[in-house]
Structure formats: C-alpha cells, structure tokens
Amino acid sequence: MPNHFTLPRRHRGFSLVELMVALVIGMVLSLAVFSVLAAWEGRKRTVTGLNDLEQAGNLALYHLDTWVRSAGGGFSGAAAVGNSIYGCRLHAKAAGGQTLPRTEALPAPFDGVDLDGDGNVPLVPVLIVPGATEPGDSGEASDALLIMGGQHPLAGAALALSAAPASDSLTLPNTLGLSAGDLLLLADNKAGRDCLVTQVASSFGSGDAEPTSVPLGGSFHAGTIGDVSVASSFGQDSAMVLPLGSAGAQTPQFLLVGVGDHSTLFSYDLLQTAGADAALQARAQGVFEMHALYGVDSDGDGAVDAWASPDDDGYTVDDLLAGTPAAKARLLRIKALRVGLILRATQREKSAAESSSPSELVLFSDLAEGLQVRRTLSSDAQLYRYRVLEATLVLRNNLALKG
C-alpha cells in the first residue's frame, strides 16, 4: 500500500496568488511613499526658490537704495548756483586712458547705451535710460539707471579758484580738507557745458602746512581730455572745484545700473576707479527686469507730488539733457525714483499650474494707467515663478534744492 506523505499546512510556502497580492500591496505602498517624498521635495524646492528670490530682490533694492540716497553727493550744492552744473559733459581718464566721453561701446549689458550718439555722459544725480538693456532671459527691454554721487568728507563744499588754473595745478584760497589722491570735479557754473575730473598729486601736503597751490597728477589726471583743457576751458571767475572722494576709501559712485543676461543686475563704474577689469560688477541674481519712474516736486515745496515716466514730455533723456534752463530746472525737481523689479526663479516648473504664475505682471499698479508697466508672459515663460518688488528711493541731496 503506497505511503502518501503530506506536509502540515503550517510548513507550506506562499501560494502564487498570495505572493502577487503581497507584491501589489508593496508596490502601492512604495508609490505612495515616493509620491509623498516627491511632493515634499517639490514644496521644498519651491519654498527655497521663492526665498532665494526674496533675498535677491532685497539685495538688489539695498544696492539701489544706497546708491540713489547718495546721488548728487559732492556736486548737488553747486547745482543751484548760477546756471547750474547739472547736465555738463563729463571728461575723465583712468590708468588705462580716457574713460569719458566714451571712445568705444560699453560692455554688455550696457553696449546699447549712448545718450547723445557721441559717447558723452552728463553730470546728473540720476537719469533713467528707458529700454537701455535687453536681457536674454526676458527678451524684453529693461530700463537702466545712471547714478552719480561723491563720497568726500567735505560733502560737496565748492572751492573757488584764486588764480587761473594751470594744466598741472590749481590755486585755491585754502586747501583744508584736501588730501593727496583726492578726485576733484572742475566745473564752470556760467558756461556749464563741460566739466572735468582730475586728481590731487601724491606730492601734495609734503611742503607747507597750509598750501594754496594744489598739484595735479596721478592715474586720473590729464591736462587735456578730448576737447577740454584744465588750463584753457575753465575761467578763474566762474570755475569751481568740487571734491568727489578718492579711488580708495571714499570712492565716488558714477554708475550705470541695469539688468543683463542670466537674470543678473549689473553695475558699471564709469570712472573705473578700481581699474577697467573691475568696472563691471554683478550685483544680484534673479532680477528679470527693472523699470523706473521719476518722483517730481512740481510745486517747489520739497515733496514728491507727481510721478513721471522717462517717456513723458520733458522727462525723456533728450529733454533732460537739453542744457536749457527748463531742462536743468526739471533735474532739480526730481526728488525720488520709484523702482520696480520683476524677479524670476531659476527652477522651471513642469506646468503652468504648478508655477501658479499669471499671464501678465503689472508694475506701479496703483498709479495712472499711463505710468504702469505691463509684462505679458508667454506660455513657456509661465512655467517659472515670479515676484514683483517696488520701492521709492529718495534723493536726499536733491531734496533741499529748489528748481
């Protein structure tokens, strides 16, 4: 009789059905875990990206506020004297040669900036150059800002000449506060057409305790720059000397500021005080576009009571630099800038719904429609996250001036 051996049930393995059910349950649990992790990672990436945008925007506004608040320092006090020196054509040189007027195009993103077609740059506290740059990420025109200000301890006190200037020296009633290496602005408040940046020679102060003759020399001095000469372009009775600072501790800020490729805010030092190689500086990333308006004191009470676009009559680049009394009065009436930044995250989302970006971004939405800047986003551009930041930046040195 055959002997049939049967294993007890507790010794049997999993059946195929049981194994498949276990695998399905495991896969479902794994998918659930990975879905949770993916969602968490996405939220973390989004939060990190938005935090980076906020930090980039705050950094950009910090730089802009610092520069604009100092705009006009060193020369604004002379803007209300006589015929006003605002708008005079700047002439300057550095170690590498002539820097102003420009003899060649500026580097990107400012290579399209040429205010009068001849490379001239005017002396102004601020100037909005509309549509001056076209950053590759945006593909749309973005404004640039021309911001100028000195940093000298004399804080813009104008010094008169006591004798006609020579090509390598200036004679002043007193030279208290001046030091070797200081940068000086030589201007004429009657003709008002040209002004020239020069430098106190390193030998200054080595002789008399209170010298009245200031020798000129150094990397930022030249007797003649372009068609302007220290000795023949400035008269004793109408010329003034304005200390701007030095190329070291108190560096004057004569800057172009604008948005370039890779959503980066750049500045360019027009005087090249740290050398030509260091003139172009990346200041903040994540800045997609920049636009600005003028804050105007239209009734002379020292307060901003109107906003003007750089495309408005009277406030275009050509209008403000016309050199007429009306143009100089308008420059005096500009008391603030309102700057709007569009920030964009570097991370591209998978869908427009995930990015939650609108089809249109609006700057200065609380102002009249003619002053607003509207940016329509393509379907591809909507795959990124955006932030809009605005700030009103006050020109402290212009507030006390009456136009």
Secondary structure, 3 states (H helix, E strand, C coil): CCCCCCCCHHHCCCCHHHHHHHHHHHHHHHHHHHHHHHHHHHHHHHHHHHHHHHHHHHHHHHHHHHHHHCCCCCCHHHCCCCCCCCCCEEEEEECCEEEECCCCCCCCCCCCCCCCCCCCCECCCEEEEEEEECCCCCCCCEEEEEEEECCCCCCCCCEECCCCCECCEEECCCCCCCCCCEEEEEEECCCCCEEEEEEECCCCCCCCCCCCEEEECCCCCCCEECCEECCCCCCCCCEEEEEEEECCCCCCEEEEEEEECCCEEEEEECCCCCCHHHCEEEEEECEEEEEEEEEECCCCCCCCCEEECCCCCCCCHHHHCCCCHHHHHHHHHEEEEEEEEEEECCCCCCCHHHHCCCCEEEECCCCCHHHCEEEECCCCHHHCCEEEEEEEEECHHHHCCCC
